[in-house]
Structures are given as C-alpha cells and as structure tokens.
C-alpha cells in the first residue's frame, strides 16, 4: 500500500517504479503485428484492436509511469470475457506474449509487457460489481475507488484493499493486496473465494479451494500476469464500521529517532482495529491511518504510541464513515470534500499519481533495529536535486495478515513485522510527456540509499533472507524469485507448467517454466 504525505498531492497503493530494463527514451518502432495475427483478431472489431497506426494506440500504450515507452504489438480493449478468449487464442497461435492490464500501475511497466512486442489486453471495461448475499462478484478491470463506491452503494459494504483510487483490482489483489484494514481483515487475497480466468488455450476456468486448488493457491500472491487473464473475482466483503476515524500526525525530521522507535514498538501493542503507516521524508514524519471506531476510542487505541513520542507539530483527526476515510486518502482532486462520488473517477477527475517514479521495498521480519532507524532518519532527510517528492513509507503489518497459514496461498510474507516502500518522484506536471530523461540525482538517492539498507539488513542480524513485497515489484532486487516467492516457487513452477506450458503469459519477472 502507498499513501504519501498529505503535503504532497500524491498517492498509490500499490505504487510505481523504475525499470532497469526499459530505457527512459523512445526506442525505434517495434515490428508490427503480422497479417495472420490481425486476421485472427478481426472478429473483435476494429475499435477493440489498436495498432501503432491508430491514434488511440498512442493514448493507450502508456501506464501511469511515463518512463515506460514499450511498444506493444497490439492493444486489445476487451469488452467481455469472450473478447479476452478470442485475443488469447490469437496470441497463442502467433506465439505473442500476453500482458493483462487492469490499472496500469505495475512498478516495472509489466502491465505493458515489460518489453516491446507483447499483446496488451486492457480489462478496463470489465468493471461490474454485483453483491449477492454475502459475496461480491467483481470485474478484474475495476479501479479501487469505483469499487469502494459501488460496494458502499449496494448496502454499505467494503473490502480490505489499498487507497489509491485509480489502481486496478487485478494486479493489486493477485499480488496480495495490503491496505489500512489489513490488520483487522487480512490481505484482499485472503477474502477471495473464487477467481475466473482465461487460460492459455482461451478456455474459461474457475479456481477456488475446491476447484483447481493449485491454481487458486498460485493466483493469490503470484497471479499477476503469469498464469492467465483473470476476468473476475468473487470476494467476501464486509459491512463497513458504523463509525470510522481517519487521522494524521506530523513531526519534524529531527524527531525521527524517538518517533520511529515508538512506532516499531507499537506494532505489538496496536489493536487490530487500527491500520497505520509512517511517511518519512525531508519535510518530516507523518503517521496516518484509519481506526474502526469512534474518535474517542481512537485516542485510547493510539495512546501507547503518542505517549512515547514528542508532541506532534500538527494533527488532523476526523470521525465519519469508512467511505469518507477512503475518500480522504484517495486525494481526489477537484471534488468537494466529503463528496464520495469523486471515487467514481469520472472526468475531469485526476489522481495525484506521479508520472515519473522509482521505487523499491524491503520486508522486515521483526522490530526495527536502531541501525535501521538511523538510516531512515539519514536518508529520509535528503532531498535529491530534481525530485518533486521522495519519501520512505513504513507499514506496520501483523494482526489478521498472520491468521492465514503461510502455505495456504503463494503470499509468503505472513509474518512480516514492517514493510518499507522507498519512493522518489519527478516531473509531476499536469500533462507530462512520456520518455523524458531520467532524474539522475533521484536515481542516485534511491540506489545509494537502498544499498545501505541492504547492507544493514544483513549486518543488523535480521532473521531469514531478504524479502520484498511483490506489489512493489523491482527488476533490480537481488534474487527476485526467492525475495518474492521463497519456498512457494517450486509449487508455482509446477502450476505454471500445467496451465501455461508454452509460456504465453510472460514478462521479465513472470513465474518461469
């Protein structure tokens, strides 16, 4: 999950990052689709099949991070599950890699293929939400903001997902899906009871605990684009709390040691009703989150932490509905405060997503050591030249995330204590152009900082190997297969071989055969 400081008009939850694979400048045109491939796709209709000659192709070929200038062979704007089936069959026949795209926020541009020549399968139109009984069937192309709004409008329901309203549910849920309600309700993947997917043969398959259990295991944690095209999820939503309290507190960066020490110690004391993050950056530290209950009870729940830190320079505590808290941390621009309909993402809505960014992550298995806290203060205080924003998000995990057994899903970070997201952003102009030169000082800040944290992770004696959160995917993380999937990789490879033996669903960090 990713929520930046309220002093910056940014967000994500999932988040964006750089690719060491893709250059930050436009490359020569990739070979176009073959005549046979286009003939196969013809039943879809010309409006759904975009090639480089189409104006719409140029509008659709980029994700939220404009550093990625990959050139897909073709972009399919699917309108139905049948469209997805047709497109996958044609790509398989042509031996073209398939890149499913839900929201386009992949940290490494993998929803664009992570390389030239892939078929991007855009799922934006698969965005229906239907609640029946205690289950919600959700199209895989819906954005989180609209999903929260639709669930609320269908009876006051909600789910435990991230904050950025423009992030698609697809990659978010398939990579785990951590959010401010995860300490109480677990990961979003934990509340998924069935997944509908189009496989490499173009066949619709269902995965659940009783049907295709190996695929169900694999999709919940490692399912982002490696096994097939997910078209819908069946989720167990829950009724939103009658009262929810959102909050933020700020301190000067000089207070980092006391604040972060108290913060890491708070993890074992915090009630599951509270979800919090800490933002560490040049402008200071900010704690923000959501408490499931009244403002008075929130004060009691946070007292063990606040009593151990210097007085905040500012605070903003608001009691309201859960949907109001979700709107608050969505940073919807241009709408009236409290107008939850802003979550529908209708024009002229624009999120505060950065269009140029680089990010990394580290999963910490235990309370932070003093040396790690010192590095947070050191690097959080630095401002690289050219950056519009840089910060380190420190998430407190635990609670219900640990209730699901480590081997029940392919998500291996069940016992994480704290997860860091390192972010630097630049060029946040209203209408940025893709493929601009990288901010060199921004990348130096990131790389030098990350190297020190890696060295500290080893020398400080944290148990186990280095881990990273796959929803903050990073092409440069050491030993990525182990860092993201650990012992689950053996089972994941077997599932991959069974469901996609010709490796149609591939990108630079897809599950290998």
C-alpha positions as CSV (number, residue, x, y, z in Angstrom):
1,X,0.0,0.0,0.0
2,X,1.2,3.5,-0.7
3,X,-0.1,6.8,0.8
4,X,2.3,9.7,0.7
5,X,2.3,12.8,2.8
6,X,-0.8,15.0,2.6
7,X,1.5,17.9,2.0
8,X,2.2,16.3,-1.4
9,X,-0.6,15.7,-3.8
10,X,0.4,12.0,-4.4
11,X,-0.8,8.5,-3.7
12,X,-0.6,4.9,-4.8
13,X,-1.0,1.7,-3.1
14,X,0.1,0.0,-4.7
15,X,2.7,2.5,-6.1
16,X,5.0,2.9,-9.3
17,X,8.7,2.3,-10.0
18,X,11.5,2.2,-12.5
19,X,12.7,-0.5,-14.8
20,X,16.3,-1.2,-15.4
21,X,15.1,-3.0,-18.5
22,X,13.3,-0.2,-20.2
23,X,15.2,3.0,-21.3
24,X,13.6,6.3,-20.5
25,X,13.7,7.4,-24.1
26,X,11.6,6.4,-27.1
27,X,13.0,3.4,-28.9
28,X,12.8,2.6,-32.6
29,X,9.4,1.2,-33.7
30,X,8.9,-2.4,-32.8
31,X,7.8,-4.8,-35.6
32,X,4.0,-4.5,-36.2
33,X,1.6,-7.4,-35.9
34,X,1.5,-10.0,-38.7
35,X,-1.3,-10.1,-41.2
36,X,-2.3,-13.6,-39.9
37,X,-2.4,-12.3,-36.3
38,X,-4.6,-9.3,-37.3
39,X,-6.9,-11.6,-39.4
40,X,-7.3,-13.8,-36.3
41,X,-8.3,-10.8,-34.2
42,X,-10.7,-9.4,-36.8
43,X,-13.9,-10.8,-35.2
44,X,-13.2,-8.4,-32.3
45,X,-13.9,-5.4,-34.5
46,X,-11.5,-2.5,-35.3
47,X,-12.5,-0.4,-32.3
48,X,-11.1,-3.0,-29.9
49,X,-7.9,-3.8,-31.8
50,X,-5.4,-1.0,-31.6
51,X,-2.1,-0.9,-33.6
52,X,0.6,1.7,-33.9
53,X,-1.2,3.4,-36.8
54,X,-4.2,4.2,-34.5
55,X,-4.4,7.5,-32.5
56,X,-6.0,5.5,-29.7
57,X,-2.9,3.2,-29.6
58,X,-0.7,6.2,-28.8
59,X,-3.0,7.1,-25.9
60,X,-3.3,3.6,-24.5
61,X,0.3,2.4,-24.8
62,X,1.5,4.1,-21.6
63,X,0.8,3.3,-17.9
64,X,0.8,5.7,-15.1
65,X,4.6,5.9,-15.0
66,X,5.6,7.5,-18.3
67,X,9.2,6.2,-18.0
68,X,8.0,3.1,-19.8
69,X,7.8,3.5,-23.5
70,X,7.4,-0.1,-24.5
71,X,5.7,-0.6,-27.9
72,X,3.1,-3.4,-27.8
73,X,2.4,-5.3,-31.0
74,X,-1.3,-4.7,-30.4
75,X,-3.5,-3.4,-27.7
76,X,-6.9,-5.1,-27.2
77,X,-9.6,-3.1,-25.5
78,X,-11.7,-6.0,-24.3
79,X,-15.3,-5.5,-23.6
80,X,-16.3,-9.0,-22.5
81,X,-14.8,-12.4,-21.4
82,X,-15.4,-13.6,-24.9
83,X,-13.2,-10.8,-26.2
84,X,-10.4,-12.0,-23.8
85,X,-10.8,-15.6,-25.0
86,X,-10.5,-14.6,-28.7
87,X,-7.5,-12.4,-28.1
88,X,-5.6,-15.1,-26.0
89,X,-6.3,-17.8,-28.7
90,X,-4.9,-15.5,-31.4
91,X,-1.8,-14.5,-29.3
92,X,-1.1,-18.2,-28.5
93,X,-1.3,-19.1,-32.2
94,X,1.1,-16.3,-33.1
95,X,3.3,-17.0,-30.1
96,X,3.0,-13.5,-28.8
97,X,3.3,-12.7,-25.1
98,X,0.1,-11.6,-23.4
99,X,0.2,-8.8,-20.9
100,X,-3.1,-8.3,-18.9
101,X,-3.7,-4.8,-17.8
102,X,-6.1,-3.8,-15.1
103,X,-5.0,-0.4,-13.9
104,X,-1.6,0.0,-15.5
105,X,0.3,0.8,-12.2
106,X,2.8,-2.0,-12.5
107,X,6.0,-0.9,-10.7
108,X,8.1,-2.1,-13.7
109,X,5.7,-1.5,-16.6
110,X,4.8,-5.2,-16.7
111,X,1.2,-4.4,-17.5
112,X,2.6,-3.1,-20.8
113,X,4.6,-6.3,-21.2
114,X,7.8,-5.1,-19.7
115,X,9.2,-5.4,-23.3
116,X,8.3,-4.5,-26.8
117,X,6.1,-6.7,-28.9
118,X,3.6,-8.0,-26.4
119,X,-0.2,-8.0,-26.8
120,X,-1.6,-5.7,-24.1
121,X,-5.0,-6.9,-23.0
122,X,-6.8,-4.0,-21.4
123,X,-9.5,-5.0,-19.0
124,X,-10.9,-1.6,-18.0
125,X,-14.4,-2.4,-19.4
126,X,-14.7,-5.4,-17.2
127,X,-15.7,-3.3,-14.2
128,X,-19.0,-4.6,-12.9
129,X,-19.7,-5.1,-9.2
130,X,-22.6,-7.2,-8.0
131,X,-23.3,-8.1,-4.4
132,X,-25.5,-11.1,-3.7
133,X,-25.9,-12.4,-0.3
134,X,-22.5,-12.2,1.4
135,X,-20.5,-12.3,-1.8
136,X,-19.4,-9.7,-4.3
137,X,-18.5,-10.6,-7.9
138,X,-16.1,-8.0,-9.2
139,X,-14.7,-7.5,-12.7
140,X,-11.0,-7.5,-12.8
141,X,-10.7,-4.2,-14.6
142,X,-12.4,-2.1,-11.9
143,X,-10.4,0.6,-10.1
144,X,-10.3,0.6,-6.3
145,X,-12.1,4.0,-6.0
146,X,-15.1,2.9,-8.0
147,X,-15.1,-0.5,-6.3
148,X,-15.3,1.2,-2.8
149,X,-18.1,3.4,-4.1
150,X,-20.1,0.6,-5.7
151,X,-19.9,-1.7,-2.7
152,X,-21.0,1.2,-0.4
153,X,-24.0,2.0,-2.7
154,X,-25.0,-1.7,-2.7
155,X,-25.7,-1.9,1.0
156,X,-22.8,-0.3,2.9
157,X,-20.2,-3.0,2.1
158,X,-16.5,-2.5,1.8
159,X,-13.3,-4.6,1.4
160,X,-9.7,-4.6,2.8
161,X,-7.7,-3.1,-0.1
162,X,-5.4,-0.2,-0.9
163,X,-6.0,3.5,-1.0
164,X,-5.1,4.8,-4.5
165,X,-8.5,5.0,-6.3
166,X,-7.0,4.5,-9.8
167,X,-5.2,1.3,-9.1
168,X,-6.9,-1.7,-10.7
169,X,-8.0,-4.5,-8.5
170,X,-6.3,-7.1,-10.8
171,X,-2.6,-6.8,-10.0
172,X,-3.4,-5.5,-6.5
173,X,-5.4,-8.5,-5.4
174,X,-3.2,-11.1,-7.2
175,X,-0.1,-9.7,-5.5
176,X,-1.7,-9.9,-2.0
177,X,-3.4,-6.6,-1.6
178,X,-2.4,-4.8,1.7
179,X,-4.3,-1.8,3.0
180,X,-5.2,0.1,6.0
181,X,-7.8,-2.5,7.0
182,X,-5.4,-5.5,6.7
183,X,-4.5,-5.7,10.4
184,X,-8.2,-6.4,11.0
185,X,-9.3,-8.3,7.9
186,X,-6.1,-9.6,6.4
187,X,-5.0,-9.2,2.8
188,X,-7.5,-8.7,0.0
189,X,-6.3,-12.1,-1.4
190,X,-7.5,-13.7,1.8
191,X,-11.1,-12.8,1.2
192,X,-11.2,-14.0,-2.4
193,X,-13.2,-17.3,-2.6
194,X,-13.2,-17.8,-6.4
195,X,-11.3,-16.5,-9.4
196,X,-12.4,-16.7,-13.0
197,X,-9.6,-16.8,-15.5
198,X,-9.0,-17.3,-19.2
199,X,-6.1,-19.8,-19.7
200,X,-3.5,-20.1,-22.5
201,X,-6.0,-22.1,-24.6
202,X,-8.6,-19.4,-24.4
203,X,-10.7,-21.5,-22.0
204,X,-12.6,-20.1,-19.1
205,X,-11.6,-21.8,-15.8
206,X,-12.7,-21.3,-12.2
207,X,-10.3,-21.6,-9.3
208,X,-11.3,-22.0,-5.7
209,X,-10.5,-24.1,-2.7
210,X,-12.5,-27.0,-4.2
211,X,-11.8,-26.4,-7.9
212,X,-8.3,-26.1,-9.4
213,X,-6.8,-25.7,-5.9
214,X,-3.2,-25.4,-7.2
215,X,-4.2,-22.6,-9.4
216,X,-6.2,-20.9,-6.6
217,X,-3.1,-21.1,-4.4
218,X,-0.8,-19.7,-7.1
219,X,-3.1,-16.8,-8.1
220,X,-3.4,-15.5,-4.6
221,X,0.1,-13.9,-4.2
222,X,1.8,-14.7,-7.5
223,X,-1.0,-14.4,-10.1
224,X,-0.2,-11.1,-11.7
225,X,0.1,-12.0,-15.4
226,X,1.9,-15.3,-15.0
227,X,-0.9,-17.9,-15.4
228,X,-3.7,-16.4,-17.4
229,X,-6.0,-13.4,-17.7
230,X,-8.2,-13.1,-14.6
231,X,-11.6,-11.7,-15.6
232,X,-13.4,-11.6,-12.3
233,X,-13.1,-12.2,-8.5
234,X,-15.7,-13.4,-6.0
235,X,-14.9,-11.7,-2.8
236,X,-16.3,-11.8,0.8
237,X,-16.9,-8.1,1.5
238,X,-17.9,-6.9,5.0
239,X,-20.1,-4.2,6.4
240,X,-18.2,-1.0,6.9
241,X,-17.9,0.2,10.5
242,X,-20.7,2.5,11.7
243,X,-18.0,4.9,12.8
244,X,-14.5,5.2,11.3
245,X,-11.9,7.7,12.4
246,X,-9.2,8.8,10.0
247,X,-6.2,10.6,11.3
248,X,-2.8,12.1,10.6
249,X,0.0,13.4,12.9
250,X,3.2,15.2,11.9
251,X,6.7,15.7,13.4
252,X,9.9,17.4,12.3
253,X,12.5,15.1,10.9
254,X,14.8,15.8,13.8
255,X,12.5,13.8,16.0
256,X,12.8,10.7,13.8
257,X,14.6,8.5,16.4
258,X,12.0,8.8,19.2
259,X,9.1,8.7,16.8
260,X,10.3,5.6,14.8
261,X,11.4,3.7,17.9
262,X,8.0,4.2,19.5
263,X,6.4,3.3,16.2
264,X,8.1,0.0,15.7
265,X,7.4,-0.9,19.4
266,X,3.7,0.0,18.8
267,X,3.2,-2.9,16.4
268,X,2.8,-5.5,19.2
269,X,0.5,-3.2,21.2
270,X,-1.8,-2.0,18.5
271,X,-5.4,-3.2,18.3
272,X,-6.4,-4.8,15.1
273,X,-9.0,-2.0,14.7
274,X,-6.2,0.4,13.8
275,X,-4.3,0.5,10.5
276,X,-1.3,2.9,10.3
277,X,1.6,3.9,8.0
278,X,4.5,6.2,8.6
279,X,5.9,8.5,6.0
280,X,9.5,9.6,6.4
281,X,10.7,12.4,4.1
282,X,12.6,15.7,4.0
283,X,9.6,17.7,5.2
284,X,9.3,15.5,8.3
285,X,7.4,12.4,9.6
286,X,3.7,11.7,9.2
287,X,1.7,9.0,10.8
288,X,-1.7,8.4,9.2
289,X,-4.3,5.7,9.2
290,X,-7.9,4.6,9.9
291,X,-9.4,3.3,13.1
292,X,-12.5,1.2,13.1
293,X,-14.5,3.1,15.8
294,X,-15.1,6.5,17.3
295,X,-12.8,9.4,17.7
296,X,-12.7,8.8,21.5
297,X,-11.8,5.2,21.1
298,X,-9.2,6.1,18.5
299,X,-7.5,8.3,21.1
300,X,-7.3,5.4,23.5
301,X,-6.0,3.0,20.9
302,X,-3.2,5.3,19.8
303,X,-2.3,6.5,23.4
304,X,0.5,3.9,23.9
305,X,2.3,5.4,20.8
306,X,1.5,9.1,21.3
307,X,2.5,9.0,25.0
308,X,6.0,7.8,23.9
309,X,6.8,10.5,21.3
310,X,7.4,14.2,21.2
311,X,4.3,16.4,20.8
312,X,3.2,16.4,17.1
313,X,3.6,19.7,15.2
314,X,0.1,19.1,13.8
315,X,-2.7,16.6,13.8
316,X,-6.0,16.1,12.0
317,X,-8.4,13.5,13.4
318,X,-11.8,13.1,11.7
319,X,-14.7,10.8,12.7
320,X,-17.1,9.8,9.9
321,X,-18.0,6.8,7.7
322,X,-15.5,4.3,6.3
323,X,-16.2,5.6,2.8
324,X,-15.2,9.2,4.0
325,X,-11.9,7.9,5.2
326,X,-11.3,6.1,1.9
327,X,-12.1,9.3,0.0
328,X,-9.7,11.3,2.3
329,X,-6.7,9.1,1.5
330,X,-7.6,8.9,-2.2
331,X,-6.6,12.6,-2.7
332,X,-9.3,13.1,-5.3
333,X,-8.5,16.5,-6.9
334,X,-11.2,19.0,-7.9
335,X,-14.0,17.4,-6.0
336,X,-15.8,18.8,-2.9
337,X,-14.5,17.4,0.4
338,X,-16.9,14.7,1.5
339,X,-18.3,14.1,-2.0
340,X,-17.8,10.3,-2.1
341,X,-18.9,10.3,-5.8
342,X,-15.4,11.5,-6.6
343,X,-14.3,7.9,-6.1
344,X,-16.1,7.0,-9.4
345,X,-13.2,8.5,-11.2
346,X,-15.4,10.4,-13.7
347,X,-13.9,13.2,-15.8
348,X,-12.4,15.7,-15.0
349,X,-11.1,13.6,-12.2
350,X,-7.4,13.3,-11.9
351,X,-5.5,11.5,-9.2
352,X,-2.2,12.8,-7.8
353,X,-0.2,9.8,-9.2
354,X,3.3,10.7,-10.2
355,X,4.1,10.1,-13.8
356,X,7.9,9.5,-13.3
357,X,8.9,7.4,-10.4
358,X,11.3,4.8,-9.0
359,X,10.6,2.5,-6.1
360,X,11.8,-0.4,-4.1
361,X,10.8,-2.4,-1.0
362,X,12.1,-4.5,1.9
363,X,10.1,-6.8,4.2
364,X,11.3,-6.8,7.8
365,X,10.6,-9.9,9.9
366,X,10.9,-8.3,13.3
367,X,11.0,-4.9,15.1
368,X,13.4,-2.4,13.6
369,X,17.0,-2.3,14.9
370,X,18.5,1.0,16.0
371,X,20.8,1.0,13.0
372,X,17.8,0.7,10.6
373,X,16.0,3.6,12.3
374,X,19.2,5.7,12.0
375,X,19.2,5.0,8.2
376,X,15.5,6.1,8.0
377,X,16.5,9.4,9.5
378,X,19.6,9.8,7.4
379,X,18.0,9.1,4.0
380,X,14.6,10.4,4.7
381,X,16.1,13.8,5.4
382,X,17.9,14.0,2.0
383,X,16.2,15.8,-1.0
384,X,17.7,14.8,-4.4
385,X,18.0,17.6,-6.9
386,X,15.2,17.4,-9.4
387,X,12.8,15.4,-7.3
388,X,9.3,16.6,-6.7
389,X,8.9,14.2,-3.9
390,X,10.9,11.5,-2.1
391,X,10.0,9.5,1.0
392,X,10.0,6.1,2.7
393,X,6.7,4.5,3.6
394,X,6.9,2.3,6.7
395,X,3.9,0.0,7.0
396,X,3.1,-1.9,10.2
397,X,1.8,-5.3,9.3
398,X,0.8,-8.1,11.7
399,X,-2.7,-8.7,13.0
400,X,-5.1,-10.6,10.7
401,X,-2.4,-10.9,8.0
402,X,-0.9,-13.6,10.1
403,X,-4.1,-15.6,10.6
404,X,-3.8,-17.3,7.2
405,X,-1.2,-20.0,7.2
406,X,2.0,-19.3,5.2
407,X,1.4,-22.3,2.9
408,X,-2.3,-21.6,2.3
409,X,-1.5,-19.1,-0.5
410,X,1.5,-18.2,-2.5
411,X,1.9,-15.0,-0.5
412,X,4.9,-15.8,1.8
413,X,5.2,-12.6,3.9
414,X,2.7,-13.6,6.5
415,X,5.0,-12.9,9.5
416,X,6.2,-9.6,8.3
417,X,6.5,-7.0,11.1
418,X,7.2,-4.0,8.9
419,X,7.4,-3.3,5.2
420,X,9.3,-0.4,3.6
421,X,8.4,1.2,0.4
422,X,11.1,3.6,-1.0
423,X,9.9,6.2,-3.5
424,X,11.3,9.0,-5.5
425,X,9.2,11.0,-8.0
426,X,9.8,13.7,-10.5
427,X,8.1,15.7,-13.2
428,X,4.5,15.9,-11.9
429,X,3.3,18.4,-14.4
430,X,-0.4,18.4,-15.3
431,X,0.3,17.0,-18.8
432,X,3.7,15.3,-18.8
433,X,5.1,13.8,-21.9
434,X,6.4,10.2,-21.9
435,X,10.0,9.2,-22.3
436,X,11.8,12.1,-20.8
437,X,15.3,11.7,-19.5
438,X,15.6,10.3,-16.0
439,X,16.4,12.4,-13.0
440,X,19.9,11.2,-12.3
441,X,20.2,12.5,-8.8
442,X,16.8,10.9,-7.9
443,X,18.1,7.5,-9.0
444,X,21.4,8.1,-7.2
445,X,19.4,8.8,-4.0
446,X,17.4,5.6,-4.4
447,X,20.3,3.3,-5.3
448,X,22.8,4.6,-2.7
449,X,20.1,4.5,0.0
450,X,18.9,1.0,-0.9
451,X,22.5,-0.3,-0.9
452,X,22.9,0.9,2.7
453,X,19.6,-0.6,3.8
454,X,20.6,-4.0,2.2
455,X,23.9,-3.9,4.0
456,X,22.2,-3.1,7.2
457,X,19.6,-5.8,6.8
458,X,22.5,-8.3,6.7
459,X,24.7,-6.8,9.4
460,X,22.0,-6.0,11.9
461,X,21.1,-9.7,12.2
462,X,17.5,-9.8,10.8
463,X,16.4,-13.4,10.6
464,X,16.0,-15.1,7.2
465,X,16.8,-14.0,3.7
466,X,16.0,-10.6,2.1
467,X,12.3,-10.4,1.1
468,X,10.4,-7.8,-1.0
469,X,6.7,-7.1,-1.5
470,X,5.8,-8.3,-5.0
471,X,3.2,-5.5,-5.5
472,X,6.2,-3.1,-5.2
473,X,8.0,-5.2,-7.9
474,X,11.6,-4.2,-8.7
475,X,13.6,-5.5,-11.6
476,X,16.9,-5.0,-9.6
477,X,16.1,-6.7,-6.3
478,X,18.7,-9.4,-5.5
479,X,17.4,-13.0,-6.3
480,X,13.9,-11.9,-7.1
481,X,12.4,-15.4,-7.2
482,X,13.3,-16.1,-3.6
483,X,12.7,-12.5,-2.5
484,X,9.1,-12.5,-3.7
485,X,8.0,-16.2,-3.5
486,X,10.5,-18.1,-1.4
487,X,9.6,-21.8,-0.9
488,X,6.4,-21.3,-2.9
489,X,8.3,-21.1,-6.1
490,X,8.5,-24.9,-6.5
491,X,4.7,-25.2,-6.5
492,X,4.3,-22.1,-8.6
493,X,6.5,-23.5,-11.4
494,X,4.5,-26.8,-11.4
495,X,1.3,-24.8,-11.8
496,X,2.8,-22.7,-14.5
497,X,3.9,-25.8,-16.5
498,X,0.4,-27.3,-16.2
499,X,-1.6,-24.2,-17.0
500,X,0.7,-22.4,-19.5
501,X,3.1,-24.9,-20.9
502,X,4.1,-22.7,-23.9
503,X,4.7,-19.6,-21.7
504,X,2.3,-17.3,-23.4
505,X,1.9,-15.3,-20.2
506,X,5.4,-14.0,-19.8
507,X,7.3,-10.8,-18.8
508,X,10.7,-10.3,-17.3
509,X,9.7,-11.4,-13.8
510,X,6.9,-13.8,-14.6
511,X,6.9,-17.3,-13.0
512,X,9.2,-19.3,-15.1
513,X,8.7,-22.8,-16.6
